[in-house]
Amino acid sequence: MKDIIIVGSGLGGLSAALRLSSKGYNVKILEKNNSAGGRLNQYKENGFTFDVGPSFMSMTYEFDELFRYCGIENPIKLKVLDPLYEVYFEGRQEPYRIWKDLDKLAHEFEDIEPDFRIKAERYLKRASEFFHDTEDKVVKSNFNGLTDYFLKISRVPLKHLPYLKKKLWTLLSETFDSQVVKVIFSLVAFFLGSTPFKTPSIYSLLNYTEFIHNGYWRVEGGMYRIVEEIVKVLNERGVEIIYNTEVSDFHNTNGSMEYLLDKNGKRWNADVYLINADAASFRGQILRRKKYSETALDKMDWSLAPFTVYLGVRGKIDNLYHHNYFLGNDFTKYADKIFTSSVIPSNPYYYVNMPSYHEKQCAPEGCENIFILCPVPDLRYKKDWKDSEEFADRIIDDLSSRINFNIKENLMVKKIMSPEEWESEYNLYRGSGLGLSHGMNQIGGFRPSNKDEKFSNLYYVGASTVPGTGLPMVLISSKLATERILDEH
């Protein structure tokens, strides 16, 4: 039985541990913090329970695949979201309710987008072709270098080639007339930590996943139940998670990793190592590779940083749905500046999740818990977040006025996490929330490989390696990394 050490207990590390332990490997997980989950974590205070990061997911069948692979019945209970979310625009009292049912959605947009259903069906049909023509050939595939990547991508129908260079906003502008509809359909770009002006149009496949293919789902009991259920199985299998253990150095010999060193000077030996820390920054900051030096890392394209606020509120908010977007009326100008601004936005765009809409147990009786996420520039551009309180208050005041509920007068809990906290808590490079972005030069074979370039027993799993960011992609990443390890060890 070979020994495997996994560094990091994010979803990638946990799901890989589940797969590898089911194949007979002796697995240990080293975790920097005192709880498992990475960004998929939990925060509790004063009777309120908050999911720290992800608040819903798509492609839920990837969880079915994970547990089936490991010979376990899926213990995670999921509920479909319909409507998917609501979108508030500045100056409009009522939100747009975004339904999966295209007839209902067409009714929602009847005053602003004539023939919406015809346009949407044509758009989503093309998006479905993007999805199904690339899922197995590119997304669920390992690559042995760029030559292998180009060989596999050459099997994708040539009709998709023009869309690799076209941006998502351009495709939406060719499809719809209404600015409102274009903005709403482009929100999927923010799931990649980017904007539709930077995201390739092929990622319209995310619109297909939300409306047609699988939709969006919430986890009964909160998103952290995913972590709790996996950790429960790992404990039953004897997989040990060693908390408060941060890897800081390594030693290699004859082309192999010999041991890892933690900050307390302890050596960790194994036959195989799997890194669930960021695949790019680990190579630079721990392995000290020139290709991933700080200068090189700073030149890469990183996803937007999260600015998050967790609020426990006294009183019930009747006119706020589970998932909501609050936007202004200058989307193009706002999105153009959001990546590189060094000051906080004066009129921020943000996402609001109110889990207590469905999950009553996550807040005391008669109360609500609110999670706010505002995408902001990473720490390369805005280096100082001493104005975090001011920015949080700006968002809270705006939200209060738009839902007609005085949040400040009813606050029981308030916690803020700026990009500085996200960087320090979860080792996110420059506070980037989702790791490397998904431009054409950073996907597939251009993304940091899940197999190390130098050490034969070192592998990677997670958002910044293949296939990319998001919970389902990370689950697929764990399968790809496991396949490599099984093939080679």
C-alpha positions in Angstrom: 0.0 0.0 0.0 1.5 3.3 -1.1 1.5 6.4 1.1 0.0 9.6 -0.4 0.1 13.0 1.2 -2.4 15.6 0.0 -1.6 19.3 0.8 -4.8 21.1 1.4 -8.4 20.0 2.2 -10.4 22.0 -0.3 -12.9 20.2 -2.4 -10.2 19.0 -4.8 -8.1 17.5 -2.0 -11.0 15.9 -0.2 -12.6 14.4 -3.3 -9.1 13.1 -4.5 -8.6 11.6 -1.0 -11.9 9.8 -1.3 -11.0 8.4 -4.7 -7.5 7.4 -3.8 -8.5 5.8 -0.5 -11.1 3.7 -2.4 -8.3 2.4 -4.5 -6.3 1.2 -1.5 -3.8 4.1 -1.0 -2.9 5.2 2.5 -3.8 8.9 2.4 -3.0 11.7 4.8 -4.1 15.3 4.3 -2.1 18.3 5.6 -4.3 21.4 6.2 -3.1 24.8 7.1 -6.3 25.8 9.0 -8.2 24.2 11.8 -11.1 23.1 9.6 -11.5 21.3 6.3 -13.0 22.7 3.1 -10.8 25.5 1.9 -13.0 28.1 0.3 -15.9 25.8 0.8 -16.0 26.5 4.5 -18.3 27.6 7.3 -18.5 30.5 9.8 -20.6 30.6 12.9 -21.4 33.4 15.3 -24.2 34.3 17.7 -26.6 31.6 16.4 -26.0 32.3 12.7 -24.3 29.9 10.3 -22.7 31.2 7.1 -21.2 29.4 4.1 -17.9 31.2 3.6 -17.6 30.7 -0.2 -19.7 28.9 -2.8 -23.5 29.2 -2.2 -24.9 27.0 -5.0 -23.7 24.7 -7.8 -24.4 23.2 -11.2 -23.5 19.9 -12.9 -24.5 18.1 -9.7 -24.2 14.7 -11.4 -20.4 15.1 -10.8 -21.1 14.4 -7.2 -23.0 11.3 -8.2 -20.0 10.3 -10.2 -17.6 10.9 -7.3 -19.5 8.7 -4.9 -20.3 6.1 -7.4 -16.5 5.9 -8.3 -15.9 5.3 -4.6 -18.7 2.7 -4.2 -20.8 4.9 -1.9 -24.4 6.2 -2.2 -24.4 10.0 -2.6 -25.2 11.3 0.9 -25.6 15.0 -0.3 -29.2 16.1 -0.5 -29.8 18.7 -3.2 -32.7 20.9 -4.1 -33.1 22.6 -7.5 -33.4 26.4 -7.6 -36.2 27.8 -9.7 -36.3 30.7 -10.1 -32.5 30.6 -10.4 -32.0 34.1 -9.1 -33.3 37.7 -9.2 -31.5 40.7 -10.7 -32.0 44.2 -9.4 -31.1 47.1 -11.7 -30.5 50.6 -10.2 -33.6 52.7 -10.6 -36.0 49.8 -11.0 -37.9 48.8 -7.9 -38.9 45.3 -9.0 -36.2 42.7 -9.8 -36.2 40.5 -12.9 -37.0 37.0 -11.9 -34.8 34.5 -13.8 -36.6 31.3 -14.5 -35.3 28.1 -16.0 -38.6 27.9 -17.9 -38.0 29.9 -21.1 -41.7 30.7 -21.5 -41.8 32.3 -18.0 -38.5 34.1 -18.8 -39.9 35.3 -22.1 -42.9 36.8 -20.2 -40.4 38.5 -17.8 -38.7 40.1 -20.8 -41.7 40.7 -23.0 -41.4 44.5 -22.8 -37.7 44.7 -23.5 -36.8 41.8 -25.8 -39.3 40.9 -28.5 -39.1 37.3 -29.7 -36.9 36.4 -26.7 -37.7 32.7 -26.8 -36.7 32.3 -30.4 -33.4 34.2 -29.8 -32.7 32.3 -26.6 -33.3 28.9 -28.1 -30.9 29.6 -30.9 -28.3 30.9 -28.5 -28.6 28.0 -26.1 -28.6 25.4 -28.9 -25.2 26.8 -29.9 -24.1 26.8 -26.3 -25.1 23.2 -25.9 -23.0 22.3 -28.9 -20.0 24.0 -27.2 -20.6 22.0 -24.1 -21.1 18.6 -25.5 -18.4 18.9 -28.2 -15.8 19.8 -25.6 -16.8 18.0 -22.4 -15.0 14.7 -23.0 -12.4 15.9 -25.5 -11.1 18.8 -23.5 -12.7 19.2 -20.1 -12.5 15.6 -18.9 -9.1 14.9 -20.4 -5.5 14.9 -19.2 -2.9 16.4 -21.5 0.7 15.2 -21.9 2.1 18.5 -23.1 0.9 21.0 -25.7 1.2 18.6 -28.6 -1.2 16.2 -27.0 -3.5 19.1 -26.2 -3.6 20.4 -29.8 -4.2 16.9 -31.0 -7.2 16.5 -28.7 -8.6 19.9 -29.4 -8.3 19.2 -33.1 -11.1 16.7 -32.7 -13.5 19.4 -31.6 -15.6 20.4 -34.6 -14.1 23.3 -36.6 -17.3 25.2 -36.5 -16.5 26.3 -33.0 -13.1 27.8 -33.9 -14.4 31.4 -34.5 -16.0 31.4 -31.0 -12.6 30.8 -29.4 -11.5 34.3 -30.3 -14.9 36.0 -29.9 -15.8 37.4 -26.5 -19.0 36.5 -24.7 -20.3 40.0 -24.8 -19.9 40.1 -28.5 -21.9 36.9 -29.0 -24.6 38.2 -26.7 -24.7 41.5 -28.6 -25.2 39.5 -31.8 -28.1 37.6 -30.2 -30.1 40.0 -28.1 -31.1 43.7 -28.4 -31.8 44.6 -24.8 -28.9 45.7 -22.6 -30.7 44.2 -19.6 -31.0 40.8 -21.2 -27.3 40.9 -22.4 -26.2 41.8 -18.9 -28.2 39.1 -17.2 -26.9 36.4 -19.6 -23.4 37.6 -19.1 -23.4 37.2 -15.3 -22.1 33.7 -15.8 -18.7 35.3 -16.6 -18.5 36.4 -12.9 -18.7 32.7 -11.9 -15.3 32.4 -13.6 -14.1 35.5 -11.7 -14.0 37.5 -14.9 -16.2 39.8 -17.0 -18.0 39.1 -20.3 -15.6 41.5 -22.1 -12.7 39.2 -21.2 -14.3 35.8 -21.3 -14.3 33.8 -24.6 -17.8 33.3 -26.1 -17.5 29.5 -25.8 -18.2 30.0 -22.1 -21.8 30.7 -23.1 -21.9 26.9 -22.4 -22.5 28.1 -18.8 -25.8 29.6 -19.8 -26.7 26.1 -21.2 -25.8 24.5 -17.9 -27.9 27.0 -16.0 -31.1 27.0 -18.1 -31.2 23.6 -19.9 -28.6 21.0 -18.9 -28.7 20.9 -15.1 -29.6 24.2 -13.6 -28.5 25.5 -10.2 -28.9 23.6 -7.0 -28.6 24.3 -3.3 -27.5 21.8 -0.7 -29.9 20.9 2.1 -28.4 22.0 5.4 -26.0 24.5 3.7 -23.0 24.1 1.3 -20.7 23.0 4.1 -22.6 19.7 4.3 -20.6 18.7 1.2 -17.4 18.9 3.3 -18.9 17.3 6.4 -20.2 14.3 4.4 -16.9 13.7 2.6 -14.9 14.1 5.8 -17.2 11.6 7.6 -16.5 8.9 5.0 -12.7 9.7 5.1 -12.7 9.3 8.9 -14.4 5.9 8.5 -11.7 4.9 6.0 -8.9 6.0 8.3 -7.8 9.0 6.3 -6.2 11.4 8.7 -6.5 15.2 8.3 -3.7 16.9 10.2 -4.9 20.5 10.9 -2.8 23.6 11.6 -0.1 22.3 9.4 1.2 24.6 6.7 3.8 23.3 4.2 6.7 25.8 3.7 9.5 23.9 2.0 10.5 20.6 0.4 13.5 18.3 -0.3 14.0 16.3 -3.5 16.3 13.7 -4.7 16.9 12.0 -8.1 13.9 13.6 -9.7 11.5 12.8 -6.9 10.0 14.7 -4.0 11.6 13.1 -0.9 9.7 15.0 1.8 7.7 18.2 2.6 8.6 20.4 5.4 6.0 22.3 7.5 6.4 25.6 9.3 7.2 23.8 12.5 10.1 22.0 10.9 8.4 18.6 10.7 9.2 16.3 7.7 6.3 14.6 5.9 7.3 11.6 3.8 5.3 9.8 1.3 5.5 7.9 -2.0 3.3 10.3 -3.8 2.3 14.0 -3.2 -0.8 15.7 -4.4 -1.1 19.5 -4.0 -4.5 21.1 -3.5 -2.9 24.5 -3.0 -2.9 26.8 -6.0 -1.0 24.9 -8.8 0.7 28.0 -10.1 1.7 29.8 -6.9 2.8 26.6 -5.2 5.3 26.0 -8.0 6.5 29.6 -7.5 6.4 30.2 -3.8 7.3 26.7 -2.4 9.2 25.0 -5.3 10.8 28.3 -6.3 10.4 27.7 -10.1 11.6 30.6 -12.3 8.6 30.1 -14.6 6.4 30.8 -11.6 8.3 33.5 -9.9 6.4 36.4 -8.3 7.1 38.5 -11.4 5.8 35.8 -13.7 2.8 35.1 -11.5 1.9 38.8 -11.5 1.9 38.8 -15.3 -0.6 36.0 -15.5 -4.3 36.6 -15.7 -6.0 36.0 -12.4 -9.7 35.9 -11.5 -11.2 38.8 -9.6 -10.8 38.9 -5.8 -13.8 38.5 -3.5 -14.9 41.1 -1.0 -17.3 39.4 1.2 -19.6 40.5 4.1 -21.5 38.2 6.4 -24.5 39.7 8.2 -26.8 38.4 10.9 -29.9 40.5 10.8 -32.8 40.7 13.3 -36.2 40.6 11.6 -37.6 38.9 8.4 -36.9 40.3 5.0 -39.9 39.3 2.9 -38.9 40.7 -0.5 -35.4 39.2 -0.8 -34.9 35.9 -2.6 -32.2 33.2 -1.9 -29.9 34.4 -4.7 -29.8 38.0 -6.0 -27.7 40.3 -8.1 -27.7 44.1 -7.5 -26.4 46.0 -10.5 -26.2 49.6 -11.7 -26.9 51.0 -15.1 -23.3 51.5 -16.3 -22.3 47.8 -16.8 -19.9 48.3 -19.6 -18.0 51.1 -17.9 -18.0 49.3 -14.6 -16.8 46.0 -15.9 -14.0 47.7 -17.9 -12.6 49.2 -14.7 -13.2 46.5 -12.1 -10.0 44.5 -12.8 -7.5 47.2 -12.3 -8.9 50.0 -10.2 -6.9 51.0 -7.1 -10.0 52.5 -5.3 -13.2 51.0 -4.1 -16.1 51.4 -6.5 -18.4 54.3 -5.7 -21.5 52.3 -7.0 -20.6 48.7 -6.5 -22.2 45.7 -8.2 -22.7 42.7 -5.9 -24.3 39.4 -5.3 -26.4 38.6 -2.2 -27.2 35.2 -0.9 -29.8 34.8 1.9 -29.7 31.1 2.8 -32.3 31.6 5.5 -34.9 31.9 2.7 -34.7 28.1 2.5 -32.6 27.0 5.4 -34.4 28.3 8.6 -31.8 26.6 10.9 -29.0 28.8 9.7 -30.3 31.8 11.6 -32.1 32.3 15.0 -35.9 32.4 14.8 -37.2 35.6 13.3 -33.8 36.5 11.8 -32.0 36.3 8.5 -28.4 35.6 7.5 -27.0 37.4 4.5 -23.9 36.8 2.5 -22.6 39.5 0.2 -20.0 39.1 -2.5 -18.6 42.0 -4.4 -15.9 41.1 -7.1 -13.0 43.6 -6.7 -9.4 43.9 -8.1 -6.8 41.6 -6.6 -3.9 42.8 -4.5 -1.7 43.7 -7.5 -3.9 46.7 -8.1 -5.5 47.6 -4.8 -2.8 46.8 -2.3 -4.4 48.3 0.8 -7.8 47.5 2.3 -7.9 49.8 5.3 -11.2 51.1 3.9 -12.9 47.7 4.2 -15.4 49.0 6.8 -16.3 52.0 4.6 -16.8 49.8 1.6 -18.9 47.3 3.4 -21.1 50.1 4.8 -21.5 51.5 1.3 -22.8 48.2 0.1 -25.0 47.6 3.1 -26.6 51.1 2.7 -27.2 50.5 -0.9 -28.8 47.1 -0.2 -30.9 48.5 2.6 -32.4 51.2 0.3 -33.1 48.7 -2.5 -34.9 46.1 -0.4 -36.5 48.7 1.9 -35.1 47.2 5.1 -32.7 49.0 7.5 -30.0 46.4 7.9 -27.7 48.6 10.2 -30.4 49.1 12.8 -31.0 45.4 13.0 -27.4 44.0 12.8 -26.5 41.2 15.2 -23.4 39.9 13.3 -21.1 41.6 10.9 -17.9 40.0 9.5 -15.9 41.3 6.6 -13.3 39.5 4.5 -11.3 41.6 2.1 -8.8 40.2 -0.5 -6.2 40.5 2.3 -8.1 38.0 4.5 -8.8 35.7 1.6 -5.1 35.7 0.7 -3.9 35.1 4.3 -6.7 32.6 5.3 -6.6 30.4 2.2 -3.3 31.2 0.5 -5.1 32.7 -2.6 -2.5 34.4 -4.7 -2.9 38.2 -4.5 -6.4 37.4 -3.0 -7.7 36.1 -6.4 -10.9 34.3 -5.5 -10.9 31.5 -8.2 -7.2 31.2 -9.2 -6.1 31.7 -12.8 -8.7 33.1 -15.2 -9.9 31.3 -18.3 -8.6 33.2 -21.2 -7.6 31.1 -24.2 -3.9 31.2 -23.1 -4.8 29.7 -19.7 -7.1 26.8 -20.4 -6.5 23.2 -21.3 -2.9 22.5 -22.1 -1.9 26.1 -21.3 -3.1 25.8 -17.8 -0.5 24.6 -15.1 -0.5 20.8 -15.5 -1.7 18.4 -12.9 1.5 16.5 -13.3 4.7 18.2 -12.1 7.3 19.1 -14.7 10.3 17.9 -12.7 9.2 15.5 -9.9 7.8 12.1 -10.9 5.8 11.7 -7.8 4.2 15.2 -7.5 0.7 16.1 -8.8 -1.8 18.9 -8.5 -5.6 19.2 -8.0 -7.9 22.2 -7.8 -9.1 25.3 -9.6 -5.8 26.5 -11.1 -4.9 23.3 -12.8 -7.0 21.4 -15.4 -9.9 21.7 -16.1 -10.5 24.9 -14.2 -12.5 26.7 -11.6 -15.9 26.0 -10.0 -17.1 23.1 -7.8 -17.9 20.6 -10.7 -14.6 21.4 -12.4 -12.7 20.7 -9.2 -14.5 17.4 -8.9 -13.4 16.5 -12.4 -9.9 17.7 -11.5 -9.8 15.2 -8.7 -10.7 12.4 -11.1 -8.0 13.5 -13.6 -5.3 13.7 -11.0 -6.3 10.3 -9.6 -6.2 8.7 -13.0 -2.6 10.0 -13.5 -1.5 8.6 -10.1 -3.1 5.2 -10.7 -1.4 5.0 -14.1 2.0 6.0 -12.8 2.1 4.7 -9.2 
